[in-house]
Amino acid sequence: MADIATPILGQEERRGFSIPGLNMFMTFARKKPLGGVAAVLVILLILTAVFAPFVARYDPDFIFKRENPNYERNPSFAQLAADPDIGSPITVDSFETPGWQHWFGTDKVGHDIYARVIHGSRLSLIVGLGASAIAVSAGLIIGVASGFYRGAFDIISQRLIDALQAFPGLVLLLLLVQVAEPSVRNTVLAMGVIGVPTVTRIIRSSTLVVQSTDYVEAARSIGATNTRILWRHIIPNIFSVVLIAFSIGIGAYIIFEATISFLGVGPRGVVSWGKMVQEGRGSLDLHPWLTVFAGLAIAIVVISFNFLGDAVRDVLDPRLRGT
Amino acid sequence: MGTYILRRLILNFFVLWLVATMVFLSIRVLPGNYASQQFAGANLGGVSSEAIAQAEKALGLDKPVPEQYVNFMGDLLTLDLGESFRTRNSTWSELGKALPYSMELGLFIVLVGFSVAIPVGVVSAVKQDQLPDYILRGLAISALAAPVFWTASIAVIFVLEWDLIQINVTGQPHAWEDPWGAIQWYMIPGFVGGFASTATVMRLLRSELLEVLRQDYVRTARAKGLTERTVIMRHAMRNAFLPVLTVMGLTLATLISSQIVLEQMFNIPGVGRMLFRSISLRDYPLFQGLVIVTTFVIVTTNLAVDVLYGFLDPRVRLS
């Protein structure tokens, strides 16, 4: 009796310590090592964004000051003309080179760049996930509706989608973000809208494929209602496509946000990596750290999301299984 | 075939009308118009609302929107795109000035992009899941991930600091006027844009090749004792290349208007920069005209590519 009971107990004990989903993740990581690394980076990014105030060391908007080395008690007009700050004993700690106190240096107005890079992850993450979620949910509804019910709705919505897709994406985005105040919420909404056509197309065509399968035919012939076919057969079967569209889109939206911030029409009042690159670009030869770290942050985050998206697609897309 | 093309042409016409309407409405939804935007800078002096109203009247902005729409559509039917609010030149002549620059940059980008993407895609497919494949794919995805404005900024500094090439350009030369000057001018944006565009093409070619390499006729070709080189170049590439050709056409069509960032950064007076400025200035006719023409180019290229596809690949039946 005891001989049989012990191993079972042991197993249960081990199960008690495991992190939920860890086994699934390990299988995924073993199959797609690049995807596994990317997934870890994405999780790190999410943690960084959530715990930004603790990771950042300083407030991103805090202006660092230092003693003015050129301080003159009673400067002459000529001296003041050459250096307007000469009369004040304390000045802004601008363009500090990267070092122990400021890991990534400071910018023109004395902000700590490390703190700003860390806080910038919040905007990128919100924009990437938010816009992709909007695009995918709208695309799912429109795509399934027009693929499943066909008819007039399909024809009209597809022409509208054609028109939206023929519109140059960045132009549409530049228009949309200027319609209202360029806040984070409006930027996310605008980017979600420009993603809708592509997602709708993908989902519509996979709906058409699923709809012509034998099992849908079978369900129909035993008298299943449209609603039942839709929820029990169509949507579960295109779900992997939805997930792929969602994960592939994120990186593109992050680049889009950085681009419009770089062009000066991005969301106001928040730290944006794109804006940081723009601010440092003029003096890149003198103070490269203003631009380099923000740009690297964009690149690493987008690479991670792209690799993760690719791996998700490879695992979920049956056509690519085994490649 | 004939009916197919006719049907597509009618559809394209409809899509163009939709785009024209969207363009017309969307630019008017933006707060402010050209007149108020012009005086916005001079607001400190206290511009009277009469001055703005007068400017609006001169530009025809005082008319009700439906009337403006009817006029716009009427003009559009006679291919009259109106004249730019700012320069008072016709939109067509503005486009005529900007388009060559965008085309030159676009061609440069496509040439660089494809001459990198094609060999990389082939190697990556042939050496699937081996070290070269991983390295090349990693590089391609990095090129896709790094924002164009960032790589361009850094490329400029490298070129300036290390004197990699002598950039000695005066004015804004066209390729047919001063070929060497134009090449120098487009060098950095062309290479940066080209590398950024490689990833899409390279991945497409790789996946197409992988699919083709599993086909029976490739096995037959190998069994016949053909060299691997002949198998890939003669049998696999010919079939894998078609989708790539499609993408090539479309890339060129979209490149005309999509290089806003590079044109803005490198002061290239192309269509992208003109579009960007026309939005911020609320230059309605110029913006409308530019978007409608670029959309026309994209839609027509799409159709041309699809028709060509039917000729090149007998398996594809147009219906």
Boltz contact constraints between the chains, C-beta under 6 A:
constraints:
  - contact:
      token1: [A, 159]
      token2: [B, 14]
      max_distance: 6.0
  - contact:
      token1: [A, 162]
      token2: [B, 15]
      max_distance: 6.0
  - contact:
      token1: [A, 163]
      token2: [B, 15]
      max_distance: 6.0
  - contact:
      token1: [A, 163]
      token2: [B, 18]
      max_distance: 6.0
  - contact:
      token1: [A, 163]
      token2: [B, 19]
      max_distance: 6.0
  - contact:
      token1: [A, 166]
      token2: [B, 19]
      max_distance: 6.0
  - contact:
      token1: [A, 166]
      token2: [B, 295]
      max_distance: 6.0
  - contact:
      token1: [A, 166]
      token2: [B, 298]
      max_distance: 6.0
  - contact:
      token1: [A, 166]
      token2: [B, 299]
      max_distance: 6.0
  - contact:
      token1: [A, 168]
      token2: [B, 257]
      max_distance: 6.0
  - contact:
      token1: [A, 168]
      token2: [B, 258]
      max_distance: 6.0
  - contact:
      token1: [A, 170]
      token2: [B, 260]
      max_distance: 6.0
  - contact:
      token1: [A, 171]
      token2: [B, 275]
      max_distance: 6.0
  - contact:
      token1: [A, 174]
      token2: [B, 279]
      max_distance: 6.0
  - contact:
      token1: [A, 175]
      token2: [B, 26]
      max_distance: 6.0
  - contact:
      token1: [A, 178]
      token2: [B, 30]
      max_distance: 6.0
  - contact:
      token1: [A, 179]
      token2: [B, 29]
      max_distance: 6.0
  - contact:
      token1: [A, 179]
      token2: [B, 30]
      max_distance: 6.0
  - contact:
      token1: [A, 255]
      token2: [B, 147]
      max_distance: 6.0
  - contact:
      token1: [A, 258]
      token2: [B, 147]
      max_distance: 6.0
  - contact:
      token1: [A, 262]
      token2: [B, 149]
      max_distance: 6.0
  - contact:
      token1: [A, 277]
      token2: [B, 150]
      max_distance: 6.0
  - contact:
      token1: [A, 281]
      token2: [B, 153]
      max_distance: 6.0
  - contact:
      token1: [A, 284]
      token2: [B, 153]
      max_distance: 6.0
  - contact:
      token1: [A, 284]
      token2: [B, 157]
      max_distance: 6.0
  - contact:
      token1: [A, 285]
      token2: [B, 157]
      max_distance: 6.0
  - contact:
      token1: [A, 291]
      token2: [B, 153]
      max_distance: 6.0
  - contact:
      token1: [A, 295]
      token2: [B, 150]
      max_distance: 6.0
  - contact:
      token1: [A, 298]
      token2: [B, 147]
      max_distance: 6.0
  - contact:
      token1: [A, 299]
      token2: [B, 145]
      max_distance: 6.0
  - contact:
      token1: [A, 299]
      token2: [B, 146]
      max_distance: 6.0
  - contact:
      token1: [A, 302]
      token2: [B, 145]
      max_distance: 6.0
  - contact:
      token1: [A, 303]
      token2: [B, 141]
      max_distance: 6.0
  - contact:
      token1: [A, 303]
      token2: [B, 142]
      max_distance: 6.0
  - contact:
      token1: [A, 303]
      token2: [B, 145]
      max_distance: 6.0
  - contact:
      token1: [A, 306]
      token2: [B, 141]
      max_distance: 6.0
  - contact:
      token1: [A, 306]
      token2: [B, 145]
      max_distance: 6.0
